Amino acid sequence: MSVLRLENVKKTFEGGPEVLRGISLAVEEGEVVAIIGPSGGGKSTLLRCMIDLEEVTGGSIYVGEDAMVKDGKYCSKAERARLISEMGMVFQGFNLFNNKSVLDNCTLAPMDVKHIPKTQAEATAIKHLTTVGLADFIHADSRRLSGGQKQRVAIARALCMEPEIMLFDEPTSALDPEIVGEVLDVMKNLAQQGMTMVVVTHEMAFAKEVSDRVVFMDQGVILEQGSPKEVFGNPKEPRTREFLSRYLEDKMA
């Protein structure tokens, strides 16, 4: 069964061009989907529409079997909130509460949104913080963490909501090159544990090695998708080949 399904999704910002031009995509349980493509192609907007940070202007989005939006019409506010809670989101810029500790960052949403008791929320947070390698930073001041540590807290925070699917929007783009690996390692471990994931990324090695399916987007449409072997080894579309040429040339050098 699809964990997330989009049918003919369109998005136009007021006074601007159509950013998403009829996107259809289904993400199956346990699947890792990497979305690649040039900047400005609509990748991040698509991810934000999936989790209702942007409203679509047409099409349908299903979370499991339930429609969050059908033919451009959204379900009730309460139902939207319930469906959104099934998804976790990790942003480029961490989006931590700098005035709160690492533990408080991870327990706030489960307690406020899902009304989970504090002791249970803290136990879950400690479990996920340990998983991402931050057992020694549970009570640390969020402001004193490195970029890589902050992004790992952001991943743990999303996991604390026990989501059915995790969405990652360029999770390493704001990091120094030497600490990119520590975040990618956490994501690889999640994939190995069977977490359903959609990852917008410029990390071509990650897309090639970890994803089950690669989706190439440009100018608001999906131009090509397939297994990493198909897309990286034998891209069918000229635009895909052009985009990947630098990566492929670097690997051959």
N, C-alpha and C positions, 0 to 999 in steps of 0.2 A: 504493500500500500504506500502511496505517496505521502510523505510527511508534509510536503509543501508543493502546491501546484498553482501555476500561473497560466491563465488563458487570455491571449490577445491583450495583454496589459499595455496601456498607453498612459503617457504622462506629458502634460504641457504646462510649463510655468506661465503665469499670467504675463501676457505681452511678449512671450518668447516663442521660440520654435518648439516643435514636438521633440522631447528628449528621449522618450521611449515610444517606439513605433510598432506596437503589436508584438510584445514578447510572450512567448509560450514556453514554459519550462516546468518539468516535474522533477522533484528531488525525492529519491526513494530512501526508505529507512536504512541507516548505516552507510549511506553513500557520501563520499566527499567530492563535491563539485567545485572546481576552480574556475573562476571567471577572469579571463585575461582580455587585454585589448588596450588601445591607446587612451591617454587621458582625454576626458571630454566625451567618451563614447557612450556614457550612460550607465556604467557599471555600479558606481556608488548610489546613484539615484534609484536603480533597480533594487539594490539591497535595502535602501531606506523605505521603499514602497512595500517590500515584503513584510517589514516589521512595523508598518503604519506610522513611520516618521514623516512620510510624505503621502498625501492622498493621490490615488490614481485618478485619471480623467476618463478612463474607459477600461473595460475588461473585468476579469474575475481573479480573485486570489482565494485559494482554499488552504486551510490549515487542517491537515488530516482530511476528514470528510466534511468539515464545516466551512461554509463560505464566510470569509471576512468581508469580502466585497463581491457582488455578483452583477455583471453587466454595468459596472460603474456605480452601483448603489450599495452603500455600506450597511452592515447589520447594526444592531443596537449598541449603544455605548458600553453597556455591561458585557455583552458578548465580545465586542472588540477587545476589551481589556483582558478577558479570559483567554482569547486566542493569542494575543500578544505575549501573555505570560508563558506560553508554550515555547517561546523563542528567546534565545540569548543573543546579545549583540556586543561585539568588541569593536571599538572605534579606533581610528588612527591616533587620536590624541588622548587616550586613556580615559578622560572624563571622570576621574576620581574626585571625591570630596576631600579637598586638601586640608580642611579643618577637622577631619576625622581620622581615627587610626585605621590601620589596615583591616582589623577585625570589624570595626564599625562599618566600613565601606561595604563589607561582604554580608553583613546581617541586616542592614537597613531595609532593603527591598523585600526580602523574605518575611520580615516582621510586619512591615507596613502594607504590602500588597497581598501576601498570602496568609497573613495573620498567624505565622508560625511562632510558637513560644520562644523567648529569648535563649533559653538553654539549648533548645533543639537547633535554632538558627546558628548559634555559636559553634556547636558540635559539627554541623555541616560545613560551616566556614573553615574551621580548623582542618577538617578532612581535605577540602579542596585546596587550601593554601599549602598544605603539606604535599599534595600531589604535584603542585606547580613549583615545588622547591623553595617555599617561603616559610617553613615551619619556625625559623628563627626570627621572623619579622612580623609575627601575628599582632603584636601590640605596638609596632613601630608607627612613628609619625609618617603619614603618606608623603609629606613634602620632602622628606629626607631620602626617599628611594631613588635609585637610578631609573632611567627610562625603561630598561628591560624589566626591572622589578615592578614598576608601575603597570606595565602591560600584562605581566603575569598576575598581578592582583586583579586587573580588569577581567582577565579570563576566569579566575577563581570566582569573582563576584557574579559573573554571568552564570557559571555552573551552579552557584548556590540557589538559583531559582529552579533547578532541576529541569532544564528545558528539554524539549524533544529534538530541537535543532539549534545549532550554533551558527551565527552569521558573523563573519569577520570582514571588516572593511579596511583593507590595506594595513593590517595590524603591525607591520614592521617599518612602514614608510617614515615614521617620525623618530626612528632609532638610529643610533650610531652603528656603522657597519659591524663593529666588533661584538655587539651584543644582540644582533639580529638572530644569531643561532640559538640563543637560549629561549627565545619566544617560539621559534619554529620547532624546536625540540618538544616543547609542551604541546603544540598543535599536532605534531606527528604522533605523540603518545595518545592524544585524544582520538585520533583517527584509528589507531591500532586497537583502542578499546571499543570501537564501534559507534562512536558519536557521529550523528548525521551533521554534516558541515557544508556550508556554502562560503567560499573564500574568494573575495576579490583581492587579487594580488599581482604584483610585478615580479615576484620571486619565481622565475620560470623553473628553477630546479625543484622547488617545492611542488609546483603544479605538476611537473613531470613525474616526480618520484612518489608523491603521496596521494594525489587525487585519483578517483575512479573515472572521472569524466572531466574534460576540459571544454569550456564554452568560450568561444571567441566573439566578443562584441565590438561593434564599431558603428558610430552614427545612429545609436538607438535601436539597433537590430542585432539579433544573433546571426552572424554570417556562417558560423561553422561550429560543430561540436562533435565530440567523439572521445574515444579513449586517449590517454596521453600518447600512446604509441602511434595512433592514427594522426592526431593533430600535430605532434612534434615531428613524427617520422615521415609523414606523407600528407601535409596540408593540401587540401583540394582548392581552396580559394586563393586567388592571387594576393588579396589583401592580407590574408593570414600569413602567407609565405613572406610577404614584405615585412610584416610586423615581427615575425620570428627570425628574420634573416640575421640580425645582429647577434641574437642569442646563439643561433646555430653556427654562425661563423666563429664566435668566441669559443664554442665547445670544440670546434675542429682545429682551432689554432694550436 
